Amino acid sequence: MCTSPTSPRSISSERVMIVLPTMHKRIRRSFLRLVLLFGALGVLMVTGITIAGRVPSELIRMNYDSIAYAQEMVRAMNGIRFPELYRDTDTLGWEKRFADTLEQASGNITEEAERKVITDLQASWDAYRQTPDDANYRGLHARIDALVQVNERGMFLRLSKNARFRDIMMAVTAAAFLLGTFWAFLLADSVAERLAHPLRRVAELFRDRPQLGRKLHLPDPQTLEVRLLFDELSRLWDRLGELDELNVHKLVVEKRKLEVILESVEDGVLVLSAAGDVMLVSHRMLSLLGLAKDDVQGKPWRDLSTSAPNYMALRDGLRDDMQGKQEITLRVGGEERIYAGRRRSLLSGKGAVTGQVFLLSDVTEKRRRDGLRSEMMDWISHELKTPMQSLGLAADLMARRPGLDEEMSMLVETVGQDAARLRTVARQFMEIARMSPSALQLVPDTVDLVERVREWLIPFQLVARESGERLLLSMPETDIPVTIDTERFAWVLSNLVSNALRVGSVGSTVRIVITQEEDDAVLRVEDDGPGIPPELEARLFEPFSHGRTAGTREGLVGLGLAITRDIVEAHGGVIRYARNPGGGAIFTVLLPLAK
């Protein structure tokens, strides 16, 4: 059976079952009381005013009629006494009018004294009719004046009493209205307090930050809606407690997994909070520090109570403003080893920095291999350079000798071409040796990447226009500061853009996009050419990956990209390749932002 949430019902809970009125009914009852109160006041006021005005107004009208009768009798008496004043000289007519008017006045008595005045007026009229002299005329006129005075006095008294009664009724009504308003205010305040009190108690309860998992003790509600709200709140609180317990369990499991990973990872890992306290530290990092976990965990990284040489070197090397890779020399096992340190910021969902992550990798062997490679390449280049120059010179001299037949000329030309190709290979060897991250000497400068890319692309725009291709730029209006060797990085852009234009055809498009993602500046070069063959993608950035790229000249595929990768990594960046969904290739370069 479904129960309407808007009707009173018993709510299942651990408390005593009671049937509560709905908020709508409670408010409706209070409003009905107010309506009844002010309705009663209105009826009282209207009734009082009606009673105050009905009877006096009727009597005042009768007083006014008596005065009008008196005036009419004066007119009739003057018509009898002085007929020459009126056109109507019918004395009998005037006498009849006087008698009729007197009779009307006799039937309109409103005052106690008026009855005697009418009696005297009747006697004076009878006397005047018998003896119409001046004395009786004056006596009759005096009785008429007395009638007027009696009614005027009665009108004045009644108007005065009516005004006093009306004032009393207005005062009583005003007092009742004020009392009713005060009672209505108290009633409204009582209803509001009943509704707001439990909600205020709940607000105070949550202001004290109750612990999840504990029973939530809510106050008794006063209405059904509040009871429903509290029941849902209790269920929600219990659910949050369950979720919190589940999340705590998951966090414990994830922490254990993370600890296992940190114990097994070869690189040193150090995670700092925004305040600079150590949140996580790997087993390898503790080994390099020569400290126990309890000596580091939860303590300020910059103020560890230790004077270990490696700690001092790591503290000075792993800085919050570190850009790219920072090489740090540490003494491990009685020998000096080289470690490459990198920094990444931990960001919240709103982009705020919540901590720092430092990674420490042992690059000693890599540096040794780079040194050996550089020495080998220098030796190879040196050993090839002189013979190739001699071979090329000899081929050139032989080609200039007269009397060579066609076959001999072709052989000499082939020797010259092979000597030139070998010189190119030797030059590329030297480039790779110089471009390796270990041997590359950068001259860093903090510049606006957007501005510099615009400058570097000017000659390529001319090349694209001549070849019938389009070079599109998508860049932000704001600056993106990076710290780079402008000469070396110009070579990176030149290699990527020239490759994209070379594989294109008439009408094709090359797009250069610059954006910012978190702590990195992003440079992306997109083309709609034939793309990289799948068999070359895995070895794309390896030097001497021989092959043929569709639409390009035959050559050492990936040599320029290998040099490009070395330059980018020397700046602490990363270069990536991806297929363009519309056909072609996308090369993305990520560089740390300048601080």
C-alpha positions in Angstrom: 0.0 0.0 0.0 1.4 3.4 -1.0 0.9 6.2 1.5 0.9 9.8 0.2 3.8 11.8 1.6 1.5 14.8 2.1 -0.9 13.1 4.5 -0.4 12.3 8.2 0.9 8.8 8.8 3.0 6.8 11.2 6.7 6.9 10.4 8.7 3.8 11.1 11.8 4.6 13.2 13.5 3.6 16.4 11.5 6.3 18.2 7.9 6.0 19.6 5.4 5.9 16.8 3.2 9.1 16.7 1.0 10.5 14.1 2.2 14.0 13.2 0.2 16.8 11.5 1.6 18.0 8.2 3.2 21.3 7.9 0.4 22.3 5.5 -2.3 21.5 8.1 -0.5 23.3 10.9 -0.1 26.4 8.9 -3.7 26.2 7.6 -5.0 25.9 11.2 -3.0 28.9 12.3 -4.2 30.9 9.3 -7.8 29.9 10.0 -7.4 31.2 13.5 -6.2 34.5 12.2 -9.0 34.7 9.7 -11.6 34.0 12.4 -10.0 36.5 14.8 -9.9 39.4 12.3 -13.3 38.4 10.9 -14.8 38.7 14.4 -13.1 42.1 14.8 -14.5 43.2 11.5 -18.0 42.1 12.4 -17.7 43.8 15.8 -16.7 47.1 14.2 -19.3 47.0 11.5 -22.1 46.1 14.0 -21.0 48.9 16.4 -21.0 51.5 13.7 -24.3 50.3 12.3 -25.9 50.4 15.7 -24.4 53.7 16.5 -25.7 55.3 13.3 -29.0 53.5 12.6 -31.3 54.8 15.4 -29.9 58.2 15.9 -30.0 58.9 12.2 -33.8 58.0 12.1 -34.5 60.3 15.1 -32.5 63.1 13.6 -34.4 62.8 10.4 -37.7 63.1 12.4 -36.2 66.1 14.3 -35.5 67.6 10.9 -39.0 66.9 9.7 -40.5 68.7 12.8 -38.4 71.7 12.1 -39.6 71.6 8.4 -43.2 71.4 9.7 -42.5 74.4 11.9 -41.2 76.4 9.0 -44.3 75.4 6.9 -46.6 76.6 9.8 -44.8 79.9 9.9 -45.3 80.3 6.1 -49.0 79.4 6.5 -49.5 81.8 9.4 -47.8 84.6 7.4 -50.1 83.8 4.5 -53.1 84.1 6.9 -51.9 87.2 8.6 -50.3 89.0 5.6 -52.0 87.7 2.5 -50.7 90.6 0.4 -47.2 89.1 0.7 -48.2 86.1 -1.4 -50.0 85.8 -4.7 -52.3 83.3 -3.0 -54.8 85.3 -1.0 -56.9 82.3 -0.1 -57.1 82.7 3.6 -59.0 79.5 4.1 -56.4 77.6 2.0 -53.6 78.9 4.3 -55.6 77.9 7.4 -56.0 74.4 6.0 -52.3 74.1 5.2 -51.5 75.2 8.8 -53.9 72.8 10.3 -52.6 69.9 8.1 -49.0 70.7 9.0 -49.8 70.9 12.7 -51.4 67.5 12.5 -48.3 66.1 10.8 -46.1 67.6 13.5 -48.4 66.1 16.2 -47.7 62.6 14.7 -43.9 63.2 14.6 -43.1 63.7 18.2 -39.5 62.6 19.1 -38.7 64.6 22.2 -40.4 64.4 25.6 -40.8 68.2 25.8 -42.1 68.3 22.2 -45.4 66.8 23.3 -46.2 69.8 25.6 -45.0 72.2 22.9 -47.4 70.6 20.4 -50.3 70.8 22.9 -49.5 74.5 23.6 -49.2 75.1 19.9 -52.7 73.6 19.3 -54.2 75.8 22.0 -52.5 78.9 20.5 -53.8 78.0 17.1 -57.3 77.6 18.4 -57.1 81.0 20.2 -55.7 82.7 17.1 -58.6 81.3 15.0 -61.1 82.7 17.5 -59.3 86.0 17.9 -56.8 86.7 15.1 -55.1 89.7 16.9 -51.5 90.5 17.3 -51.2 89.1 20.8 -52.4 85.6 19.7 -50.2 85.9 16.5 -47.1 86.5 18.7 -48.1 83.7 21.0 -48.6 81.3 18.1 -45.3 82.3 16.6 -43.6 81.8 20.0 -44.9 78.2 20.2 -43.6 77.5 16.7 -40.2 78.8 17.8 -40.3 76.6 20.8 -41.0 73.6 18.6 -38.0 74.4 16.5 -35.7 74.9 19.6 -36.8 71.6 21.1 -36.0 69.7 17.9 -32.7 71.5 17.3 -31.6 70.7 20.9 -32.6 67.1 20.4 -30.6 66.9 17.1 -27.6 68.3 18.8 -27.8 65.9 21.8 -28.2 62.9 19.5 -25.3 63.9 17.3 -23.1 64.4 20.3 -24.1 61.0 21.8 -23.6 59.3 18.4 -20.1 60.8 18.1 -19.2 59.7 21.5 -20.5 56.2 20.9 -18.7 56.0 17.6 -15.5 57.1 19.2 -15.9 54.4 21.9 -16.6 51.8 19.3 -13.5 52.8 17.3 -11.4 52.8 20.4 -12.7 49.4 21.4 -12.2 48.0 17.9 -8.7 49.5 17.7 -7.8 47.9 21.0 -9.2 44.6 19.9 -7.3 44.8 16.6 -4.0 45.5 18.4 -4.6 42.7 20.8 -5.5 40.4 17.9 -2.4 41.5 16.0 -0.2 40.8 19.0 -1.9 37.4 19.4 -1.4 36.7 15.7 2.3 37.6 16.0 2.6 35.3 19.0 0.8 32.5 17.0 2.9 33.0 13.9 6.1 33.1 16.1 5.0 29.9 17.8 4.3 28.1 14.6 7.6 29.3 13.1 9.5 28.3 16.2 8.0 24.8 16.1 9.0 24.4 12.6 12.4 26.0 12.9 13.6 24.6 16.2 14.3 21.1 15.1 16.0 22.4 11.9 18.2 24.7 14.0 19.1 21.8 16.3 20.1 19.8 13.3 22.2 22.7 12.0 23.9 23.0 15.4 24.5 19.2 15.4 26.3 19.3 12.0 28.2 22.4 13.0 29.9 20.3 15.7 31.0 17.9 12.9 29.7 14.6 14.1 31.8 11.6 13.3 30.7 9.4 10.5 29.7 5.9 11.6 28.1 7.0 14.8 24.4 7.2 15.4 22.9 10.5 14.5 20.7 11.8 17.4 18.1 14.1 15.9 15.5 16.2 17.8 11.8 15.3 17.8 10.1 16.8 14.8 6.8 18.8 15.0 5.5 18.1 11.5 5.3 15.1 9.2 7.5 16.8 6.6 10.2 17.4 9.1 9.9 13.8 10.3 10.3 12.6 6.7 13.3 14.8 6.3 14.9 13.6 9.4 14.3 10.0 8.5 15.9 10.5 5.1 18.7 12.4 6.7 19.3 9.5 9.1 19.4 7.0 6.3 21.7 9.2 4.3 24.0 9.6 7.3 24.1 5.8 7.8 24.9 5.4 4.1 27.6 7.9 4.3 29.0 6.0 7.3 29.0 2.8 5.3 30.7 4.5 2.3 33.3 6.1 4.6 34.1 2.8 6.1 34.3 1.3 2.6 36.5 4.1 1.4 38.8 3.8 4.4 39.1 0.1 3.7 39.9 0.9 0.0 42.4 3.5 1.1 44.1 1.0 3.4 44.3 -1.5 0.6 45.6 1.1 -1.9 48.1 2.3 0.6 49.4 -1.2 1.1 49.6 -1.6 -2.7 51.4 1.7 -3.0 53.8 0.7 -0.3 54.6 -2.6 -2.1 55.1 -0.7 -5.3 57.4 1.9 -3.6 59.4 -0.9 -2.0 60.0 -2.6 -5.3 60.5 0.4 -7.7 64.0 1.1 -8.7 63.6 4.8 -8.8 63.6 7.0 -5.7 60.1 8.5 -5.1 59.4 11.4 -2.7 55.9 12.9 -2.3 55.5 16.2 -0.5 52.4 18.0 0.7 51.6 21.6 -0.2 53.2 22.5 3.2 56.4 20.6 2.4 55.8 17.6 4.6 56.8 14.1 3.5 53.7 12.2 2.6 55.2 9.2 0.8 58.8 8.0 0.4 60.0 4.9 -1.5 62.4 2.3 -0.2 65.0 3.3 -2.7 64.8 7.0 -1.6 65.2 5.9 2.1 68.2 3.8 1.1 69.9 6.8 -0.6 69.1 9.0 2.4 70.4 6.4 4.8 67.4 7.0 7.1 64.5 5.0 8.4 60.9 5.6 7.3 59.9 6.9 10.8 62.7 9.5 10.5 61.1 11.0 7.3 57.4 10.2 7.1 55.2 13.2 8.1 58.2 15.5 8.7 59.1 18.7 6.9 61.4 17.8 4.0 63.5 20.9 4.3 64.1 20.5 8.1 64.9 16.9 8.6 67.0 16.4 11.7 70.0 14.8 9.9 73.3 15.9 8.5 73.8 13.0 6.1 75.7 14.1 3.0 73.2 12.6 0.5 70.3 14.4 2.3 72.0 17.7 2.0 72.6 17.1 -1.7 69.1 15.9 -2.3 67.6 18.8 -0.4 69.6 21.3 -2.5 68.9 19.5 -5.8 65.2 18.6 -5.4 63.7 22.2 -5.3 60.2 23.4 -5.8 61.3 25.5 -8.7 63.2 22.7 -10.5 62.9 22.8 -14.3 63.3 19.7 -16.4 65.9 17.2 -15.2 68.3 18.0 -12.5 71.4 15.9 -12.2 72.5 15.2 -8.6 75.7 13.4 -7.6 75.4 11.1 -4.6 77.9 8.8 -2.9 76.5 5.3 -2.8 78.5 2.2 -1.8 81.8 4.1 -1.7 81.4 5.5 -5.3 79.9 8.5 -6.8 76.8 7.9 -8.9 74.7 10.3 -11.0 71.0 10.6 -10.5 68.5 12.5 -12.6 65.8 14.3 -10.6 62.4 15.3 -12.0 59.5 17.2 -10.4 55.8 17.1 -11.0 53.1 19.1 -9.3 50.0 17.5 -7.7 46.9 19.4 -8.7 43.4 19.3 -7.3 40.3 19.2 -9.5 40.2 23.0 -9.5 43.8 23.3 -10.5 45.3 24.2 -7.1 48.7 22.8 -6.3 48.3 20.2 -3.5 51.8 18.8 -3.4 55.0 17.9 -5.3 56.3 14.6 -6.6 60.1 14.1 -7.0 61.5 11.1 -9.0 65.1 10.1 -8.8 66.6 7.8 -11.4 70.1 6.4 -11.5 71.6 7.5 -14.9 75.2 6.7 -14.1 75.4 3.8 -16.6 73.5 5.8 -19.2 76.0 8.7 -18.9 78.9 6.2 -19.3 77.3 4.7 -22.4 76.7 8.2 -23.8 80.3 9.0 -23.1 81.5 5.9 -24.9 79.1 6.5 -27.7 80.3 10.0 -28.1 83.9 8.9 -28.1 83.2 6.1 -30.6 81.4 8.5 -32.9 84.2 11.0 -32.6 86.7 8.3 -33.5 84.6 6.9 -36.3 84.0 10.4 -37.7 87.7 11.3 -37.4 88.7 8.0 -39.0 86.3 8.4 -41.9 86.7 12.1 -42.5 90.2 12.1 -43.9 89.8 9.1 -46.2 86.5 10.4 -47.5 88.0 13.8 -48.2 90.9 12.1 -50.0 88.6 9.8 -51.9 86.3 12.6 -53.0 89.3 14.7 -54.1 90.7 11.8 -56.0 87.4 11.2 -57.7 87.1 14.9 -58.6 90.6 15.0 -60.1 90.1 11.8 -62.1 86.8 13.2 -63.5 88.7 16.2 -64.8 91.4 14.2 -66.6 90.9 14.2 -70.3 90.7 11.1 -72.4 88.4 9.1 -70.1 86.0 6.8 -71.8 82.3 6.5 -71.0 82.7 3.5 -68.7 85.6 5.1 -66.8 83.6 8.3 -66.4 80.6 6.5 -64.9 82.9 4.7 -62.5 84.5 7.9 -61.4 81.1 9.6 -61.0 79.9 6.7 -58.9 82.9 6.9 -56.7 82.3 10.6 -56.2 78.6 10.1 -55.2 79.6 7.3 -52.8 82.3 9.6 -51.2 79.7 12.4 -50.8 77.2 10.0 -49.2 79.9 8.8 -46.8 80.7 12.4 -45.8 77.0 12.9 -45.1 77.0 9.9 -42.9 80.1 11.1 -41.0 78.5 14.5 -40.5 75.3 12.9 -39.1 77.5 10.9 -36.7 79.0 14.1 -35.5 75.5 15.7 -35.1 74.3 12.8 -33.0 77.3 13.0 -30.8 76.8 16.7 -30.2 73.0 16.4 -29.8 73.0 13.6 -27.1 71.6 14.9 -23.8 74.8 14.1 -21.9 77.0 16.0 -24.3 74.6 18.8 -25.3 75.5 22.1 -23.8 72.4 24.3 -23.5 72.3 28.1 -23.3 68.9 28.5 -21.6 66.8 31.6 -21.9 63.3 32.3 -20.6 61.1 33.3 -23.6 57.5 33.4 -24.8 57.0 30.2 -26.8 54.1 31.7 -28.8 56.2 34.7 -29.9 59.2 32.7 -30.8 57.3 30.1 -32.8 55.7 32.9 -34.8 59.2 34.2 -35.7 60.6 30.8 -36.6 57.7 29.9 -38.9 58.0 33.0 -41.1 60.4 31.3 -43.7 58.3 28.1 -43.7 55.2 30.2 -44.6 57.0 31.3 -47.7 58.0 27.7 -48.5 54.4 26.5 -48.0 53.1 29.2 -50.3 55.5 28.3 -53.1 54.7 24.6 -52.8 51.0 25.2 -52.8 50.5 24.0 -49.2 48.8 25.7 -46.3 50.5 26.4 -43.0 47.9 27.1 -40.2 48.8 28.5 -36.8 46.6 28.0 -33.7 48.0 29.8 -30.7 46.6 31.5 -27.5 46.6 35.2 -27.0 48.3 34.9 -23.6 52.1 34.2 -23.1 53.4 30.7 -22.5 56.9 31.2 -20.8 59.4 28.4 -21.3 63.2 28.1 -20.5 64.9 26.8 -23.7 68.0 27.1 -25.8 66.5 29.1 -28.6 69.0 28.0 -31.2 68.6 24.3 -30.4 64.8 24.4 -30.1 64.5 26.3 -33.4 66.2 23.3 -34.9 63.5 21.0 -33.4 60.6 23.1 -34.9 62.5 23.3 -38.2 62.9 19.6 -38.4 59.2 18.8 -37.5 57.7 21.5 -39.9 60.1 20.7 -42.8 59.3 17.0 -42.5 55.5 17.8 -42.5 55.8 20.1 -45.6 58.1 17.6 -47.4 55.6 14.7 -47.2 52.7 17.0 -48.3 51.4 17.8 -51.7 49.6 20.7 -53.4 46.6 21.6 -51.3 47.7 19.7 -48.2 47.6 21.4 -44.7 50.2 21.6 -41.9 48.8 22.8 -38.6 50.9 24.1 -35.7 49.1 24.3 -32.4 50.4 25.7 -29.1 48.5 25.2 -25.8 49.1 24.9 -22.1 48.3 21.8 -20.0 48.9 22.1 -16.3 52.6 22.6 -15.8 53.6 22.0 -19.5 53.7 24.0 -22.7 52.4 21.9 -25.6 53.7 22.2 -29.2 51.8 20.1 -31.7 52.6 19.7 -35.5 49.9 18.0 -37.6 50.0 17.1 -41.2 47.6 15.3 -43.6 50.3 13.4 -45.5 50.7 9.6 -46.0 51.9 9.2 -42.4 54.5 6.9 -41.0 54.6 3.2 -42.1 53.4 1.0 -39.2 56.7 -1.0 -39.3 58.7 2.1 -38.5 56.5 3.5 -35.7 58.2 1.5 -33.0 61.7 2.6 -34.0 60.7 6.1 -35.1 63.0 8.1 -32.7 65.9 5.6 -33.0 68.9 6.7 -35.0 69.8 4.9 -38.2 66.4 3.4 -38.7 66.8 2.7 -42.4 63.8 2.6 -44.6 61.6 4.6 -47.0 58.9 7.0 -45.9 56.0 7.2 -48.4 56.2 10.4 -50.4 59.8 11.2 -49.3 63.2 10.8 -50.5 65.2 7.7 -49.7 67.5 8.3 -46.7 68.2 7.6 -43.1 64.7 7.6 -41.7 64.5 8.7 -38.1 67.9 10.3 -37.8 66.5 13.9 -37.6 63.8 12.7 -35.2 66.4 11.1 -33.0 68.3 14.4 -32.8 65.0 16.1 -32.1 64.2 13.7 -29.3 67.6 14.3 -27.7 67.2 18.1 -27.8 63.7 17.9 -26.3 64.8 15.6 -23.5 67.8 17.8 -22.8 65.2 20.5 -22.0 63.4 18.2 -19.6 60.6 17.6 -22.1 58.9 14.8 -24.0 58.2 14.2 -27.7 55.4 11.8 -28.8 54.0 10.5 -32.1 50.4 9.7 -33.0 48.5 8.9 -36.1 46.3 11.6 -37.4 42.7 10.3 -37.6 42.2 12.1 -40.9 45.5 10.7 -42.2 49.0 11.9 -41.6 51.1 12.3 -38.5 50.9 14.3 -35.2 54.1 15.1 -33.3 53.6 16.5 -29.8 56.3 18.2 -27.7 55.8 18.8 -24.0 58.0 21.4 -22.3 58.0 22.4 -18.6 56.7 25.9 -18.0 59.1 28.5 -16.7 58.6 29.4 -13.1 
